Amino acid sequence: MTEAIRTRMQQVVNETVMNELSSLRTMMEEHFSGLMWGERQRRSPTGAALTKRLFAAGFSAQLVRMMMDNMPEMESVEGALEWVQQVLETNIR
């Protein structure tokens, strides 16, 4: 009986530690994402505004990230939106 209790306690402790590590990892990822977003906004206000518009339009995070990573330097949000529209029209059948 004592060995069964000891084994169960060890399982509970291991599960608790793993849950805490997972929570910590999620929190760190969110923090780093926030830092990267702030840096991206500072470096490219046009890109940041376009990102907000694409998310508001319902595009997925994966597609928005791909568009932002491949977008050439743009002076205006309107120009960036035109570029996005051309890319989508070319690639979506």
PyMOL Python script that loads the backbone (N, CA, C, O; Angstrom):
from pymol import cmd

cmd.read_pdbstr("""\
ATOM      1  N   MET A   1       0.813  -1.188   0.000  1.00  0.00           N
ATOM      2  CA  MET A   1       0.000   0.000   0.000  1.00  0.00           C
ATOM      3  C   MET A   1       0.859   1.256   0.000  1.00  0.00           C
ATOM      4  O   MET A   1       0.550   2.205  -0.719  1.00  0.00           O
ATOM      5  N   THR A   2       1.903   1.286   0.767  1.00  0.00           N
ATOM      6  CA  THR A   2       2.770   2.442   0.861  1.00  0.00           C
ATOM      7  C   THR A   2       3.436   2.720  -0.475  1.00  0.00           C
ATOM      8  O   THR A   2       3.565   3.877  -0.874  1.00  0.00           O
ATOM      9  N   GLU A   3       3.857   1.684  -1.163  1.00  0.00           N
ATOM     10  CA  GLU A   3       4.502   1.856  -2.475  1.00  0.00           C
ATOM     11  C   GLU A   3       3.511   2.425  -3.481  1.00  0.00           C
ATOM     12  O   GLU A   3       3.899   3.258  -4.301  1.00  0.00           O
ATOM     13  N   ALA A   4       2.262   2.015  -3.452  1.00  0.00           N
ATOM     14  CA  ALA A   4       1.241   2.542  -4.360  1.00  0.00           C
ATOM     15  C   ALA A   4       1.001   4.027  -4.084  1.00  0.00           C
ATOM     16  O   ALA A   4       0.847   4.810  -5.021  1.00  0.00           O
ATOM     17  N   ILE A   5       0.968   4.414  -2.832  1.00  0.00           N
ATOM     18  CA  ILE A   5       0.780   5.830  -2.481  1.00  0.00           C
ATOM     19  C   ILE A   5       1.975   6.647  -2.939  1.00  0.00           C
ATOM     20  O   ILE A   5       1.814   7.735  -3.492  1.00  0.00           O
ATOM     21  N   ARG A   6       3.170   6.126  -2.711  1.00  0.00           N
ATOM     22  CA  ARG A   6       4.385   6.819  -3.117  1.00  0.00           C
ATOM     23  C   ARG A   6       4.415   6.992  -4.644  1.00  0.00           C
ATOM     24  O   ARG A   6       4.773   8.061  -5.138  1.00  0.00           O
ATOM     25  N   THR A   7       4.045   5.963  -5.374  1.00  0.00           N
ATOM     26  CA  THR A   7       4.013   6.027  -6.836  1.00  0.00           C
ATOM     27  C   THR A   7       2.999   7.048  -7.309  1.00  0.00           C
ATOM     28  O   THR A   7       3.277   7.827  -8.220  1.00  0.00           O
ATOM     29  N   ARG A   8       1.819   7.050  -6.692  1.00  0.00           N
ATOM     30  CA  ARG A   8       0.778   8.015  -7.074  1.00  0.00           C
ATOM     31  C   ARG A   8       1.206   9.444  -6.767  1.00  0.00           C
ATOM     32  O   ARG A   8       0.953  10.350  -7.563  1.00  0.00           O
ATOM     33  N   MET A   9       1.841   9.653  -5.642  1.00  0.00           N
ATOM     34  CA  MET A   9       2.321  10.988  -5.285  1.00  0.00           C
ATOM     35  C   MET A   9       3.374  11.466  -6.292  1.00  0.00           C
ATOM     36  O   MET A   9       3.384  12.629  -6.695  1.00  0.00           O
ATOM     37  N   GLN A  10       4.240  10.564  -6.678  1.00  0.00           N
ATOM     38  CA  GLN A  10       5.262  10.917  -7.661  1.00  0.00           C
ATOM     39  C   GLN A  10       4.607  11.280  -8.997  1.00  0.00           C
ATOM     40  O   GLN A  10       5.049  12.220  -9.658  1.00  0.00           O
ATOM     41  N   GLN A  11       3.577  10.562  -9.399  1.00  0.00           N
ATOM     42  CA  GLN A  11       2.858  10.884 -10.636  1.00  0.00           C
ATOM     43  C   GLN A  11       2.223  12.264 -10.549  1.00  0.00           C
ATOM     44  O   GLN A  11       2.303  13.052 -11.490  1.00  0.00           O
ATOM     45  N   VAL A  12       1.593  12.551  -9.418  1.00  0.00           N
ATOM     46  CA  VAL A  12       0.944  13.851  -9.234  1.00  0.00           C
ATOM     47  C   VAL A  12       1.979  14.969  -9.286  1.00  0.00           C
ATOM     48  O   VAL A  12       1.749  15.995  -9.926  1.00  0.00           O
ATOM     49  N   VAL A  13       3.099  14.784  -8.627  1.00  0.00           N
ATOM     50  CA  VAL A  13       4.157  15.790  -8.635  1.00  0.00           C
ATOM     51  C   VAL A  13       4.683  15.983 -10.053  1.00  0.00           C
ATOM     52  O   VAL A  13       4.862  17.116 -10.499  1.00  0.00           O
ATOM     53  N   ASN A  14       4.930  14.894 -10.759  1.00  0.00           N
ATOM     54  CA  ASN A  14       5.427  14.989 -12.137  1.00  0.00           C
ATOM     55  C   ASN A  14       4.427  15.713 -13.041  1.00  0.00           C
ATOM     56  O   ASN A  14       4.816  16.557 -13.848  1.00  0.00           O
ATOM     57  N   GLU A  15       3.151  15.385 -12.908  1.00  0.00           N
ATOM     58  CA  GLU A  15       2.128  16.053 -13.715  1.00  0.00           C
ATOM     59  C   GLU A  15       2.062  17.538 -13.378  1.00  0.00           C
ATOM     60  O   GLU A  15       1.933  18.375 -14.272  1.00  0.00           O
ATOM     61  N   THR A  16       2.150  17.861 -12.108  1.00  0.00           N
ATOM     62  CA  THR A  16       2.110  19.262 -11.683  1.00  0.00           C
ATOM     63  C   THR A  16       3.301  20.026 -12.231  1.00  0.00           C
ATOM     64  O   THR A  16       3.144  21.138 -12.735  1.00  0.00           O
ATOM     65  N   VAL A  17       4.481  19.451 -12.140  1.00  0.00           N
ATOM     66  CA  VAL A  17       5.687  20.105 -12.660  1.00  0.00           C
ATOM     67  C   VAL A  17       5.577  20.290 -14.167  1.00  0.00           C
ATOM     68  O   VAL A  17       5.911  21.357 -14.681  1.00  0.00           O
ATOM     69  N   MET A  18       5.121  19.285 -14.872  1.00  0.00           N
ATOM     70  CA  MET A  18       4.987  19.390 -16.324  1.00  0.00           C
ATOM     71  C   MET A  18       3.957  20.454 -16.715  1.00  0.00           C
ATOM     72  O   MET A  18       4.166  21.199 -17.673  1.00  0.00           O
ATOM     73  N   ASN A  19       2.856  20.524 -15.981  1.00  0.00           N
ATOM     74  CA  ASN A  19       1.846  21.557 -16.237  1.00  0.00           C
ATOM     75  C   ASN A  19       2.413  22.947 -15.988  1.00  0.00           C
ATOM     76  O   ASN A  19       2.170  23.872 -16.763  1.00  0.00           O
ATOM     77  N   GLU A  20       3.161  23.090 -14.915  1.00  0.00           N
ATOM     78  CA  GLU A  20       3.776  24.384 -14.603  1.00  0.00           C
ATOM     79  C   GLU A  20       4.797  24.767 -15.674  1.00  0.00           C
ATOM     80  O   GLU A  20       4.855  25.928 -16.081  1.00  0.00           O
ATOM     81  N   LEU A  21       5.594  23.820 -16.129  1.00  0.00           N
ATOM     82  CA  LEU A  21       6.570  24.095 -17.194  1.00  0.00           C
ATOM     83  C   LEU A  21       5.863  24.495 -18.486  1.00  0.00           C
ATOM     84  O   LEU A  21       6.304  25.403 -19.191  1.00  0.00           O
ATOM     85  N   SER A  22       4.786  23.823 -18.782  1.00  0.00           N
ATOM     86  CA  SER A  22       4.019  24.153 -19.980  1.00  0.00           C
ATOM     87  C   SER A  22       3.438  25.561 -19.879  1.00  0.00           C
ATOM     88  O   SER A  22       3.476  26.322 -20.847  1.00  0.00           O
ATOM     89  N   SER A  23       2.906  25.905 -18.722  1.00  0.00           N
ATOM     90  CA  SER A  23       2.364  27.257 -18.513  1.00  0.00           C
ATOM     91  C   SER A  23       3.460  28.302 -18.637  1.00  0.00           C
ATOM     92  O   SER A  23       3.254  29.354 -19.242  1.00  0.00           O
ATOM     93  N   LEU A  24       4.619  28.017 -18.069  1.00  0.00           N
ATOM     94  CA  LEU A  24       5.746  28.938 -18.143  1.00  0.00           C
ATOM     95  C   LEU A  24       6.194  29.125 -19.585  1.00  0.00           C
ATOM     96  O   LEU A  24       6.488  30.244 -20.006  1.00  0.00           O
ATOM     97  N   ARG A  25       6.249  28.043 -20.337  1.00  0.00           N
ATOM     98  CA  ARG A  25       6.640  28.129 -21.743  1.00  0.00           C
ATOM     99  C   ARG A  25       5.645  28.992 -22.527  1.00  0.00           C
ATOM    100  O   ARG A  25       6.049  29.849 -23.313  1.00  0.00           O
ATOM    101  N   THR A  26       4.362  28.767 -22.316  1.00  0.00           N
ATOM    102  CA  THR A  26       3.333  29.550 -22.995  1.00  0.00           C
ATOM    103  C   THR A  26       3.468  31.029 -22.652  1.00  0.00           C
ATOM    104  O   THR A  26       3.376  31.889 -23.527  1.00  0.00           O
ATOM    105  N   MET A  27       3.684  31.313 -21.384  1.00  0.00           N
ATOM    106  CA  MET A  27       3.827  32.693 -20.944  1.00  0.00           C
ATOM    107  C   MET A  27       5.058  33.341 -21.601  1.00  0.00           C
ATOM    108  O   MET A  27       4.992  34.491 -22.034  1.00  0.00           O
ATOM    109  N   MET A  28       6.161  32.618 -21.675  1.00  0.00           N
ATOM    110  CA  MET A  28       7.369  33.159 -22.300  1.00  0.00           C
ATOM    111  C   MET A  28       7.160  33.383 -23.792  1.00  0.00           C
ATOM    112  O   MET A  28       7.604  34.395 -24.333  1.00  0.00           O
ATOM    113  N   GLU A  29       6.489  32.451 -24.462  1.00  0.00           N
ATOM    114  CA  GLU A  29       6.217  32.620 -25.886  1.00  0.00           C
ATOM    115  C   GLU A  29       5.357  33.854 -26.139  1.00  0.00           C
ATOM    116  O   GLU A  29       5.606  34.606 -27.082  1.00  0.00           O
ATOM    117  N   GLU A  30       4.355  34.062 -25.303  1.00  0.00           N
ATOM    118  CA  GLU A  30       3.497  35.240 -25.438  1.00  0.00           C
ATOM    119  C   GLU A  30       4.289  36.514 -25.200  1.00  0.00           C
ATOM    120  O   GLU A  30       4.107  37.508 -25.903  1.00  0.00           O
ATOM    121  N   HIS A  31       5.166  36.482 -24.210  1.00  0.00           N
ATOM    122  CA  HIS A  31       5.990  37.658 -23.911  1.00  0.00           C
ATOM    123  C   HIS A  31       6.916  37.978 -25.085  1.00  0.00           C
ATOM    124  O   HIS A  31       7.011  39.134 -25.497  1.00  0.00           O
ATOM    125  N   PHE A  32       7.595  36.973 -25.626  1.00  0.00           N
ATOM    126  CA  PHE A  32       8.492  37.194 -26.752  1.00  0.00           C
ATOM    127  C   PHE A  32       7.728  37.635 -27.992  1.00  0.00           C
ATOM    128  O   PHE A  32       8.224  38.454 -28.766  1.00  0.00           O
ATOM    129  N   SER A  33       6.539  37.107 -28.186  1.00  0.00           N
ATOM    130  CA  SER A  33       5.718  37.546 -29.313  1.00  0.00           C
ATOM    131  C   SER A  33       5.373  39.022 -29.181  1.00  0.00           C
ATOM    132  O   SER A  33       5.399  39.768 -30.160  1.00  0.00           O
ATOM    133  N   GLY A  34       5.051  39.433 -27.966  1.00  0.00           N
ATOM    134  CA  GLY A  34       4.751  40.841 -27.721  1.00  0.00           C
ATOM    135  C   GLY A  34       5.961  41.722 -27.992  1.00  0.00           C
ATOM    136  O   GLY A  34       5.828  42.801 -28.570  1.00  0.00           O
ATOM    137  N   LEU A  35       7.130  41.274 -27.582  1.00  0.00           N
ATOM    138  CA  LEU A  35       8.350  42.036 -27.848  1.00  0.00           C
ATOM    139  C   LEU A  35       8.617  42.131 -29.344  1.00  0.00           C
ATOM    140  O   LEU A  35       8.979  43.194 -29.850  1.00  0.00           O
ATOM    141  N   MET A  36       8.439  41.018 -30.049  1.00  0.00           N
ATOM    142  CA  MET A  36       8.666  41.016 -31.493  1.00  0.00           C
ATOM    143  C   MET A  36       7.652  41.908 -32.188  1.00  0.00           C
ATOM    144  O   MET A  36       7.999  42.615 -33.135  1.00  0.00           O
ATOM    145  N   TRP A  37       6.399  41.887 -31.733  1.00  0.00           N
ATOM    146  CA  TRP A  37       5.364  42.729 -32.336  1.00  0.00           C
ATOM    147  C   TRP A  37       5.716  44.206 -32.145  1.00  0.00           C
ATOM    148  O   TRP A  37       5.595  45.004 -33.074  1.00  0.00           O
ATOM    149  N   GLY A  38       6.147  44.558 -30.945  1.00  0.00           N
ATOM    150  CA  GLY A  38       6.541  45.939 -30.689  1.00  0.00           C
ATOM    151  C   GLY A  38       7.705  46.369 -31.557  1.00  0.00           C
ATOM    152  O   GLY A  38       7.717  47.488 -32.071  1.00  0.00           O
ATOM    153  N   GLU A  39       8.674  45.502 -31.725  1.00  0.00           N
ATOM    154  CA  GLU A  39       9.831  45.810 -32.579  1.00  0.00           C
ATOM    155  C   GLU A  39       9.400  45.948 -34.034  1.00  0.00           C
ATOM    156  O   GLU A  39       9.856  46.845 -34.744  1.00  0.00           O
ATOM    157  N   ARG A  40       8.516  45.051 -34.472  1.00  0.00           N
ATOM    158  CA  ARG A  40       8.040  45.120 -35.859  1.00  0.00           C
ATOM    159  C   ARG A  40       7.264  46.417 -36.097  1.00  0.00           C
ATOM    160  O   ARG A  40       7.411  47.037 -37.151  1.00  0.00           O
ATOM    161  N   GLN A  41       6.450  46.828 -35.141  1.00  0.00           N
ATOM    162  CA  GLN A  41       5.699  48.078 -35.280  1.00  0.00           C
ATOM    163  C   GLN A  41       6.645  49.272 -35.357  1.00  0.00           C
ATOM    164  O   GLN A  41       6.429  50.198 -36.140  1.00  0.00           O
ATOM    165  N   ARG A  42       7.678  49.242 -34.550  1.00  0.00           N
ATOM    166  CA  ARG A  42       8.634  50.339 -34.540  1.00  0.00           C
ATOM    167  C   ARG A  42       9.384  50.423 -35.867  1.00  0.00           C
ATOM    168  O   ARG A  42       9.594  51.514 -36.397  1.00  0.00           O
ATOM    169  N   ARG A  43       9.788  49.269 -36.403  1.00  0.00           N
ATOM    170  CA  ARG A  43      10.549  49.247 -37.649  1.00  0.00           C
ATOM    171  C   ARG A  43       9.675  49.502 -38.865  1.00  0.00           C
ATOM    172  O   ARG A  43      10.123  50.124 -39.829  1.00  0.00           O
ATOM    173  N   SER A  44       8.428  49.030 -38.834  1.00  0.00           N
ATOM    174  CA  SER A  44       7.569  49.134 -40.007  1.00  0.00           C
ATOM    175  C   SER A  44       6.139  49.464 -39.605  1.00  0.00           C
ATOM    176  O   SER A  44       5.312  48.564 -39.462  1.00  0.00           O
ATOM    177  N   PRO A  45       5.844  50.739 -39.422  1.00  0.00           N
ATOM    178  CA  PRO A  45       4.475  51.113 -39.071  1.00  0.00           C
ATOM    179  C   PRO A  45       3.468  50.680 -40.141  1.00  0.00           C
ATOM    180  O   PRO A  45       2.340  50.302 -39.822  1.00  0.00           O
ATOM    181  N   THR A  46       3.882  50.737 -41.415  1.00  0.00           N
ATOM    182  CA  THR A  46       2.994  50.292 -42.503  1.00  0.00           C
ATOM    183  C   THR A  46       2.681  48.816 -42.354  1.00  0.00           C
ATOM    184  O   THR A  46       1.528  48.402 -42.483  1.00  0.00           O
ATOM    185  N   GLY A  47       3.706  48.022 -42.083  1.00  0.00           N
ATOM    186  CA  GLY A  47       3.504  46.582 -41.899  1.00  0.00           C
ATOM    187  C   GLY A  47       2.617  46.277 -40.707  1.00  0.00           C
ATOM    188  O   GLY A  47       1.784  45.372 -40.759  1.00  0.00           O
ATOM    189  N   ALA A  48       2.795  47.029 -39.638  1.00  0.00           N
ATOM    190  CA  ALA A  48       1.970  46.822 -38.446  1.00  0.00           C
ATOM    191  C   ALA A  48       0.507  47.160 -38.733  1.00  0.00           C
ATOM    192  O   ALA A  48      -0.395  46.431 -38.320  1.00  0.00           O
ATOM    193  N   ALA A  49       0.278  48.265 -39.441  1.00  0.00           N
ATOM    194  CA  ALA A  49      -1.100  48.650 -39.785  1.00  0.00           C
ATOM    195  C   ALA A  49      -1.727  47.615 -40.710  1.00  0.00           C
ATOM    196  O   ALA A  49      -2.902  47.278 -40.563  1.00  0.00           O
ATOM    197  N   LEU A  50      -0.942  47.107 -41.670  1.00  0.00           N
ATOM    198  CA  LEU A  50      -1.451  46.083 -42.589  1.00  0.00           C
ATOM    199  C   LEU A  50      -1.787  44.808 -41.824  1.00  0.00           C
ATOM    200  O   LEU A  50      -2.815  44.180 -42.079  1.00  0.00           O
ATOM    201  N   THR A  51      -0.932  44.428 -40.898  1.00  0.00           N
ATOM    202  CA  THR A  51      -1.180  43.222 -40.093  1.00  0.00           C
ATOM    203  C   THR A  51      -2.503  43.344 -39.356  1.00  0.00           C
ATOM    204  O   THR A  51      -3.302  42.408 -39.356  1.00  0.00           O
ATOM    205  N   LYS A  52      -2.738  44.473 -38.737  1.00  0.00           N
ATOM    206  CA  LYS A  52      -4.002  44.685 -38.020  1.00  0.00           C
ATOM    207  C   LYS A  52      -5.191  44.571 -38.970  1.00  0.00           C
ATOM    208  O   LYS A  52      -6.205  43.961 -38.630  1.00  0.00           O
ATOM    209  N   ARG A  53      -5.065  45.155 -40.152  1.00  0.00           N
ATOM    210  CA  ARG A  53      -6.179  45.097 -41.119  1.00  0.00           C
ATOM    211  C   ARG A  53      -6.433  43.674 -41.590  1.00  0.00           C
ATOM    212  O   ARG A  53      -7.586  43.263 -41.726  1.00  0.00           O
ATOM    213  N   LEU A  54      -5.374  42.920 -41.840  1.00  0.00           N
ATOM    214  CA  LEU A  54      -5.546  41.542 -42.309  1.00  0.00           C
ATOM    215  C   LEU A  54      -6.198  40.677 -41.239  1.00  0.00           C
ATOM    216  O   LEU A  54      -7.072  39.865 -41.541  1.00  0.00           O
ATOM    217  N   PHE A  55      -5.778  40.848 -39.993  1.00  0.00           N
ATOM    218  CA  PHE A  55      -6.419  40.105 -38.905  1.00  0.00           C
ATOM    219  C   PHE A  55      -7.883  40.507 -38.766  1.00  0.00           C
ATOM    220  O   PHE A  55      -8.748  39.653 -38.570  1.00  0.00           O
ATOM    221  N   ALA A  56      -8.157  41.791 -38.865  1.00  0.00           N
ATOM    222  CA  ALA A  56      -9.534  42.273 -38.751  1.00  0.00           C
ATOM    223  C   ALA A  56     -10.405  41.729 -39.878  1.00  0.00           C
ATOM    224  O   ALA A  56     -11.608  41.537 -39.701  1.00  0.00           O
ATOM    225  N   ALA A  57      -9.794  41.481 -41.040  1.00  0.00           N
ATOM    226  CA  ALA A  57     -10.532  40.938 -42.184  1.00  0.00           C
ATOM    227  C   ALA A  57     -10.745  39.429 -42.065  1.00  0.00           C
ATOM    228  O   ALA A  57     -11.461  38.835 -42.872  1.00  0.00           O
ATOM    229  N   GLY A  58     -10.122  38.808 -41.059  1.00  0.00           N
ATOM    230  CA  GLY A  58     -10.359  37.388 -40.821  1.00  0.00           C
ATOM    231  C   GLY A  58      -9.304  36.450 -41.377  1.00  0.00           C
ATOM    232  O   GLY A  58      -9.507  35.236 -41.393  1.00  0.00           O
ATOM    233  N   PHE A  59      -8.182  36.987 -41.833  1.00  0.00           N
ATOM    234  CA  PHE A  59      -7.125  36.121 -42.347  1.00  0.00           C
ATOM    235  C   PHE A  59      -6.435  35.402 -41.191  1.00  0.00           C
ATOM    236  O   PHE A  59      -6.363  35.921 -40.078  1.00  0.00           O
ATOM    237  N   SER A  60      -5.929  34.201 -41.470  1.00  0.00           N
ATOM    238  CA  SER A  60      -5.268  33.405 -40.437  1.00  0.00           C
ATOM    239  C   SER A  60      -3.907  34.001 -40.079  1.00  0.00           C
ATOM    240  O   SER A  60      -3.302  34.732 -40.863  1.00  0.00           O
ATOM    241  N   ALA A  61      -3.448  33.670 -38.882  1.00  0.00           N
ATOM    242  CA  ALA A  61      -2.144  34.151 -38.427  1.00  0.00           C
ATOM    243  C   ALA A  61      -1.037  33.646 -39.342  1.00  0.00           C
ATOM    244  O   ALA A  61      -0.082  34.370 -39.620  1.00  0.00           O
ATOM    245  N   GLN A  62      -1.160  32.416 -39.809  1.00  0.00           N
ATOM    246  CA  GLN A  62      -0.146  31.837 -40.692  1.00  0.00           C
ATOM    247  C   GLN A  62      -0.061  32.617 -42.009  1.00  0.00           C
ATOM    248  O   GLN A  62       1.036  32.923 -42.477  1.00  0.00           O
ATOM    249  N   LEU A  63      -1.200  32.935 -42.600  1.00  0.00           N
ATOM    250  CA  LEU A  63      -1.205  33.676 -43.860  1.00  0.00           C
ATOM    251  C   LEU A  63      -0.681  35.097 -43.649  1.00  0.00           C
ATOM    252  O   LEU A  63       0.097  35.600 -44.460  1.00  0.00           O
ATOM    253  N   VAL A  64      -1.102  35.736 -42.570  1.00  0.00           N
ATOM    254  CA  VAL A  64      -0.632  37.098 -42.290  1.00  0.00           C
ATOM    255  C   VAL A  64       0.881  37.103 -42.114  1.00  0.00           C
ATOM    256  O   VAL A  64       1.565  37.971 -42.655  1.00  0.00           O
ATOM    257  N   ARG A  65       1.402  36.149 -41.369  1.00  0.00           N
ATOM    258  CA  ARG A  65       2.855  36.084 -41.157  1.00  0.00           C
ATOM    259  C   ARG A  65       3.577  35.866 -42.483  1.00  0.00           C
ATOM    260  O   ARG A  65       4.595  36.506 -42.745  1.00  0.00           O
ATOM    261  N   MET A  66       3.062  34.971 -43.319  1.00  0.00           N
ATOM    262  CA  MET A  66       3.680  34.707 -44.613  1.00  0.00           C
ATOM    263  C   MET A  66       3.671  35.968 -45.482  1.00  0.00           C
ATOM    264  O   MET A  66       4.666  36.285 -46.133  1.00  0.00           O
ATOM    265  N   MET A  67       2.559  36.675 -45.489  1.00  0.00           N
ATOM    266  CA  MET A  67       2.465  37.906 -46.282  1.00  0.00           C
ATOM    267  C   MET A  67       3.459  38.945 -45.771  1.00  0.00           C
ATOM    268  O   MET A  67       4.159  39.581 -46.559  1.00  0.00           O
ATOM    269  N   MET A  68       3.518  39.115 -44.466  1.00  0.00           N
ATOM    270  CA  MET A  68       4.398  40.125 -43.886  1.00  0.00           C
ATOM    271  C   MET A  68       5.867  39.784 -44.127  1.00  0.00           C
ATOM    272  O   MET A  68       6.682  40.674 -44.372  1.00  0.00           O
ATOM    273  N   ASP A  69       6.200  38.511 -44.058  1.00  0.00           N
ATOM    274  CA  ASP A  69       7.587  38.096 -44.273  1.00  0.00           C
ATOM    275  C   ASP A  69       8.038  38.304 -45.715  1.00  0.00           C
ATOM    276  O   ASP A  69       9.226  38.492 -45.973  1.00  0.00           O
ATOM    277  N   ASN A  70       7.095  38.271 -46.655  1.00  0.00           N
ATOM    278  CA  ASN A  70       7.438  38.365 -48.071  1.00  0.00           C
ATOM    279  C   ASN A  70       7.131  39.720 -48.706  1.00  0.00           C
ATOM    280  O   ASN A  70       7.484  39.960 -49.861  1.00  0.00           O
ATOM    281  N   MET A  71       6.484  40.593 -47.967  1.00  0.00           N
ATOM    282  CA  MET A  71       6.090  41.888 -48.521  1.00  0.00           C
ATOM    283  C   MET A  71       7.321  42.775 -48.736  1.00  0.00           C
ATOM    284  O   MET A  71       8.155  42.915 -47.842  1.00  0.00           O
ATOM    285  N   PRO A  72       7.424  43.364 -49.915  1.00  0.00           N
ATOM    286  CA  PRO A  72       8.518  44.328 -50.114  1.00  0.00           C
ATOM    287  C   PRO A  72       8.258  45.587 -49.292  1.00  0.00           C
ATOM    288  O   PRO A  72       7.157  45.786 -48.778  1.00  0.00           O
ATOM    289  N   GLU A  73       9.268  46.425 -49.173  1.00  0.00           N
ATOM    290  CA  GLU A  73       9.123  47.682 -48.426  1.00  0.00           C
ATOM    291  C   GLU A  73       8.051  48.540 -49.080  1.00  0.00           C
ATOM    292  O   GLU A  73       8.101  48.806 -50.281  1.00  0.00           O
ATOM    293  N   MET A  74       7.089  48.967 -48.287  1.00  0.00           N
ATOM    294  CA  MET A  74       5.980  49.777 -48.794  1.00  0.00           C
ATOM    295  C   MET A  74       5.918  51.090 -48.042  1.00  0.00           C
ATOM    296  O   MET A  74       6.185  51.153 -46.842  1.00  0.00           O
ATOM    297  N   GLU A  75       5.560  52.142 -48.771  1.00  0.00           N
ATOM    298  CA  GLU A  75       5.460  53.471 -48.168  1.00  0.00           C
ATOM    299  C   GLU A  75       4.108  53.709 -47.504  1.00  0.00           C
ATOM    300  O   GLU A  75       4.009  54.455 -46.530  1.00  0.00           O
ATOM    301  N   SER A  76       3.053  53.061 -48.048  1.00  0.00           N
ATOM    302  CA  SER A  76       1.718  53.333 -47.524  1.00  0.00           C
ATOM    303  C   SER A  76       0.951  52.032 -47.314  1.00  0.00           C
ATOM    304  O   SER A  76       1.241  51.005 -47.928  1.00  0.00           O
ATOM    305  N   VAL A  77      -0.031  52.111 -46.432  1.00  0.00           N
ATOM    306  CA  VAL A  77      -0.888  50.952 -46.182  1.00  0.00           C
ATOM    307  C   VAL A  77      -1.683  50.612 -47.438  1.00  0.00           C
ATOM    308  O   VAL A  77      -1.899  49.439 -47.739  1.00  0.00           O
ATOM    309  N   GLU A  78      -2.116  51.630 -48.168  1.00  0.00           N
ATOM    310  CA  GLU A  78      -2.895  51.398 -49.382  1.00  0.00           C
ATOM    311  C   GLU A  78      -2.061  50.614 -50.402  1.00  0.00           C
ATOM    312  O   GLU A  78      -2.564  49.684 -51.032  1.00  0.00           O
ATOM    313  N   GLY A  79      -0.794  50.987 -50.565  1.00  0.00           N
ATOM    314  CA  GLY A  79       0.092  50.253 -51.471  1.00  0.00           C
ATOM    315  C   GLY A  79       0.315  48.825 -51.016  1.00  0.00           C
ATOM    316  O   GLY A  79       0.363  47.902 -51.829  1.00  0.00           O
ATOM    317  N   ALA A  80       0.450  48.649 -49.707  1.00  0.00           N
ATOM    318  CA  ALA A  80       0.626  47.311 -49.158  1.00  0.00           C
ATOM    319  C   ALA A  80      -0.627  46.468 -49.371  1.00  0.00           C
ATOM    320  O   ALA A  80      -0.530  45.280 -49.679  1.00  0.00           O
ATOM    321  N   LEU A  81      -1.804  47.077 -49.208  1.00  0.00           N
ATOM    322  CA  LEU A  81      -3.057  46.353 -49.447  1.00  0.00           C
ATOM    323  C   LEU A  81      -3.188  45.944 -50.914  1.00  0.00           C
ATOM    324  O   LEU A  81      -3.667  44.851 -51.216  1.00  0.00           O
ATOM    325  N   GLU A  82      -2.764  46.814 -51.815  1.00  0.00           N
ATOM    326  CA  GLU A  82      -2.789  46.465 -53.237  1.00  0.00           C
ATOM    327  C   GLU A  82      -1.860  45.290 -53.509  1.00  0.00           C
ATOM    328  O   GLU A  82      -2.206  44.384 -54.267  1.00  0.00           O
ATOM    329  N   TRP A  83      -0.682  45.302 -52.894  1.00  0.00           N
ATOM    330  CA  TRP A  83       0.262  44.193 -53.069  1.00  0.00           C
ATOM    331  C   TRP A  83      -0.345  42.886 -52.558  1.00  0.00           C
ATOM    332  O   TRP A  83      -0.256  41.854 -53.223  1.00  0.00           O
ATOM    333  N   VAL A  84      -0.963  42.933 -51.369  1.00  0.00           N
ATOM    334  CA  VAL A  84      -1.602  41.740 -50.798  1.00  0.00           C
ATOM    335  C   VAL A  84      -2.694  41.235 -51.732  1.00  0.00           C
ATOM    336  O   VAL A  84      -2.799  40.032 -51.971  1.00  0.00           O
ATOM    337  N   GLN A  85      -3.498  42.137 -52.254  1.00  0.00           N
ATOM    338  CA  GLN A  85      -4.580  41.748 -53.158  1.00  0.00           C
ATOM    339  C   GLN A  85      -4.016  41.061 -54.403  1.00  0.00           C
ATOM    340  O   GLN A  85      -4.556  40.045 -54.841  1.00  0.00           O
ATOM    341  N   GLN A  86      -2.950  41.595 -54.973  1.00  0.00           N
ATOM    342  CA  GLN A  86      -2.349  40.996 -56.158  1.00  0.00           C
ATOM    343  C   GLN A  86      -1.803  39.606 -55.856  1.00  0.00           C
ATOM    344  O   GLN A  86      -1.966  38.681 -56.653  1.00  0.00           O
ATOM    345  N   VAL A  87      -1.156  39.463 -54.706  1.00  0.00           N
ATOM    346  CA  VAL A  87      -0.598  38.160 -54.326  1.00  0.00           C
ATOM    347  C   VAL A  87      -1.719  37.144 -54.134  1.00  0.00           C
ATOM    348  O   VAL A  87      -1.616  36.009 -54.598  1.00  0.00           O
ATOM    349  N   LEU A  88      -2.790  37.549 -53.451  1.00  0.00           N
ATOM    350  CA  LEU A  88      -3.910  36.631 -53.242  1.00  0.00           C
ATOM    351  C   LEU A  88      -4.590  36.256 -54.547  1.00  0.00           C
ATOM    352  O   LEU A  88      -4.923  35.090 -54.757  1.00  0.00           O
ATOM    353  N   GLU A  89      -4.805  37.240 -55.439  1.00  0.00           N
ATOM    354  CA  GLU A  89      -5.434  36.954 -56.714  1.00  0.00           C
ATOM    355  C   GLU A  89      -4.578  36.013 -57.563  1.00  0.00           C
ATOM    356  O   GLU A  89      -5.110  35.180 -58.297  1.00  0.00           O
ATOM    357  N   THR A  90      -3.271  36.143 -57.467  1.00  0.00           N
ATOM    358  CA  THR A  90      -2.356  35.305 -58.242  1.00  0.00           C
ATOM    359  C   THR A  90      -2.330  33.877 -57.712  1.00  0.00           C
ATOM    360  O   THR A  90      -2.235  32.926 -58.487  1.00  0.00           O
ATOM    361  N   ASN A  91      -2.413  33.724 -56.385  1.00  0.00           N
ATOM    362  CA  ASN A  91      -2.206  32.422 -55.766  1.00  0.00           C
ATOM    363  C   ASN A  91      -3.456  31.659 -55.382  1.00  0.00           C
ATOM    364  O   ASN A  91      -3.386  30.461 -55.108  1.00  0.00           O
ATOM    365  N   ILE A  92      -4.602  32.328 -55.354  1.00  0.00           N
ATOM    366  CA  ILE A  92      -5.849  31.637 -54.986  1.00  0.00           C
ATOM    367  C   ILE A  92      -6.685  31.459 -56.238  1.00  0.00           C
ATOM    368  O   ILE A  92      -6.972  32.412 -56.963  1.00  0.00           O
ATOM    369  N   ARG A  93      -7.060  30.238 -56.469  1.00  0.00           N
ATOM    370  CA  ARG A  93      -7.857  29.927 -57.656  1.00  0.00           C
ATOM    371  C   ARG A  93      -9.314  30.014 -57.364  1.00  0.00           C
ATOM    372  O   ARG A  93     -10.136  29.783 -58.250  1.00  0.00           O
TER     373      ARG A  93
END
""", "prot")
cmd.dss("prot")
cmd.show_as("cartoon", "prot")
cmd.util.cbc("prot")
cmd.orient("prot")
